[in-house]
Amino acid sequence: MQKDTQIFDLINKELDRQRHGIELIASENFTSLQVMQAMGTVPTNKYAEGYPGKRYYGGCEIVDEIETIAIERLKKIFRATWANVQPHSGAQANGAVFLACLKPGEKVLGLDLSMGGHLTHGSPANFSGKTYHALFYGVKKDTGTVDYDQLEAIASKEKPKMIICGASAYSRDWDYKRIRNVADEIGAIVFADIAHPAGLIAKGLMNDPFEHCHIVTSTTHKTLRGPRGGIIMLRHDFENPWGLKDPKGNTRTMSQLLDLAVFPGTQGGPLEHVIAAKAVSFSEILSDDFTAYGKQIMSNAQAMAKAFMA
Ligand SMILES: Cc1ncc(COP(=O)(O)O)c(C=O)c1O
């Protein structure tokens, strides 16, 4: 077969653009060569609907090992007891959380898109805003920090079933404990989307959402420096006190509901070549090099913030 020079020439041009331009997009990163090498490999040929040990296809014994290693490494990074590494993207991970936790029309409270929130946190342009009753809190004009009083007031008046913390454009840390206290008053689920700070949280450089938030999602390609993708995690699995049911009407644990919401709820076959690359990036995150990398990013950010305030 002839090599597709048209596309490979363009890929080389993109490499050149990335090498010689200045990339200042906060949601982007440069993943390692071995992560990219793992991504361009044969698991892309394999169908593996289901989960390790419970697939709908034969010949999954090797991809089962790959996916299990990815899950175990991810659990170790965040001291989680359960993780799903199959979401194709951050948006897919969030979609699965909505599907597992809410019925269409139920209320969800998130940070307003115009104040730093993400499309999948209830924007009217997104499935989350079209399918569910989205309410929003914002940031304070004078400080730019989350208006927790407003969040609390809306939550106690509207009683949303789920409160989302996390953002696409927010430069401060989160008070997860306060949000959990608000949620406990009204029996709401707390869902943290840590797509942006995940790499810093992984190394203990920012507040840990896992202690206070029932469910945590992230992308893998931002500060986690892995391949493009999504993940869902729980530090504590729980019999769900909200009485959430699976599509057959059975009460399940949160981890079971989330697994079902990823597959078959919102996705088909997992991208096992990307899961292999996620596993490689997770081992990089577990290394001391990544700790040094995180500390360097944190101190650069702090220095920039100081200079900006001066
Ligand atoms: C907070 C947050 N969540 C989710 C996403 C969605 O990730 P993806 O682009 O992988 O769907 C983003 C993307 O920027 C994000 O900032």
PDBQT file of the ligand as one rigid body, heavy atoms in Angstrom, charges set to zero:
ROOT
HETATM    1  C1  LIG A 401     -13.028  21.298  33.155  1.00  0.00    +0.000 C 
HETATM    2  C2  LIG A 401     -13.093  20.527  31.871  1.00  0.00    +0.000 A 
HETATM    3  N1  LIG A 401     -13.819  19.408  31.827  1.00  0.00    +0.000 NA
HETATM    4  C3  LIG A 401     -13.937  18.681  30.703  1.00  0.00    +0.000 A 
HETATM    5  C4  LIG A 401     -13.302  19.070  29.540  1.00  0.00    +0.000 A 
HETATM    6  C5  LIG A 401     -13.552  18.281  28.297  1.00  0.00    +0.000 C 
HETATM    7  O1  LIG A 401     -12.486  17.545  27.873  1.00  0.00    +0.000 OA
HETATM    8  P1  LIG A 401     -12.440  16.987  26.388  1.00  0.00    +0.000 P 
HETATM    9  O2  LIG A 401     -12.050  18.097  25.505  1.00  0.00    +0.000 OA
HETATM   10  O3  LIG A 401     -11.423  15.880  26.490  1.00  0.00    +0.000 OA
HETATM   11  O4  LIG A 401     -13.795  16.457  26.070  1.00  0.00    +0.000 OA
HETATM   12  C6  LIG A 401     -12.520  20.220  29.538  1.00  0.00    +0.000 A 
HETATM   13  C7  LIG A 401     -11.821  20.628  28.313  1.00  0.00    +0.000 C 
HETATM   14  O5  LIG A 401     -11.152  21.595  28.196  1.00  0.00    +0.000 OA
HETATM   15  C8  LIG A 401     -12.427  20.979  30.724  1.00  0.00    +0.000 A 
HETATM   16  O6  LIG A 401     -11.734  22.115  30.774  1.00  0.00    +0.000 OA
ENDROOT
TORSDOF 0
